[in-house]
Amino acid sequence: MKIAIGMSRTRLVMAAAGLVSLALFAWLIAPAGSSSARSERDATPAAVQVDAARVTRQNVPVYLDGLGTVQAFYTVKVTARVDGELTRVAFTEGQQVKRGQLLAQIDARPFQAALDQARATRAKDEAQLADAHKDLARYVILEPKRLASQQTVDTQRALVAQLKAQTEADNAAIENATTQLSYTRITAPIDGRTGMRLLDPGNIVHSTDTGGIVVLTQLQPITAIFTLPEDTLGAVADAMSRGRVSVEAVSRDEDGKALDRGTVELIDNQIDPTTGTIRLKAVFPNPKLALWPGQFVNLRLLVRTEANALTVPAAALQRGLQGTFVYLVKPDSTVTAQPITVANNSETIAIVTKGLEAGQQVVTSNAFRLQPGARVRVLTPARPPGAAATAAQPEAARHQAS
């Protein structure tokens, strides 16, 4: 009986040992299998997540960008034209004034007295002229009767002519005195805005003073002088030959807000040889006074509109040793480096003249992680370039003018 029990225990121990060996074998095999599976998965690279856009055709305005300075349409330093005491300043600093509006008053009493004296002198000379005419008439009647000599008649005629000339001189003196008197009222020569007052009432002013009383500037309309590279001269001249050329003034801050829209008035008659640039002058209506003299602004000049141009987002452009290219998404979700020729490009859109066709899909993000043949997964639906642009800021291709 004892022998049977011992043999049973031996079988149990051997069975348990077999189960342990089997479990150990399974444990040893399992990691190797998992590692092999992971290695197999690692051998297949994961798809790169990218954004993409369709190559589309659209009308694209082409701009030239330049830096300009705003200048007043007219600038006038208002000065005195006669000497005297400044008795009144009739404007408020920063006031908008109309042409002919009174700005300052000079003591007019000395000039009024000079005018009255000139008028009195003319009255005296006119009385003498009238008397000389009567004497001449008498001498003419007496001369045929030998009661007056020919010399007397000739002398009287000369006196009449002399007094007549004197009255004409008196008229000129009166006109001059009237003009001098009018200069005591200093009026605005243009519509514009006054600056800071340069003289206070009570000061003695002279016609030779160079400081002036106030500076008057016309802000509506207003002008901007800006420069473009000399190689853009032909494009600008062609645009102006077709009619008025639109130009937009844009603020230089990060927002790049449009300040006003005007037209190009002229191209300067010579190129600056030191900078290789040409100067242009634009005029803006400036209804909201967003432009101010001395202000620096960016100018965007519309030279033409490319009709039905092939376009891609500027973010899709890549630069390499062989030139500009894009990553083209193929039907099998892989990419290829496609060389292209770009005619014009801006911060948002580029016009392509060679290398792409409408409807193709190009990568617009994560390009630094790509290489030809890489697999991609497009995160966003393909859309035309410029679809995210607002209506107030249409997509445009433009040269960057320094």
Secondary structure, DSSP 8 states (H G I E B T S, - for coil): -HHHHHHHHHHHHHHHHHHHHHHHHHHHHHHHHHHHHHHHHHTS---EEE-EEE-EEEEEEEEEEEEEEEEEEEEEEE--SS-EEEEEE---TT-EE-TT-EEEEE--HHHHHHHHHHHHHHHHHHHHHHHHHHHHHHHHHHGGGTSS-HHHHHHHHHHHHHHHHHHHHHHHHHHHHHHHHHTTEEE-SSSEEE------TT-EE-TT-SS-SEEEEEEEEEEEEEEEEGGGHHHHHHHHHTS--EEEEE-SSTT--EEEEEEEEEEEEEEETTTTEEEEEEEE--TT----TT-EEEEEEEEEEEEEEEEEEGGG-EEETTEEEEEEE-TTSBEEEEE-EEEEE-SSEEEEEES--TT-EEE-S-GGG--TT-BEEE-S----TTTTS-TTS---EEE---
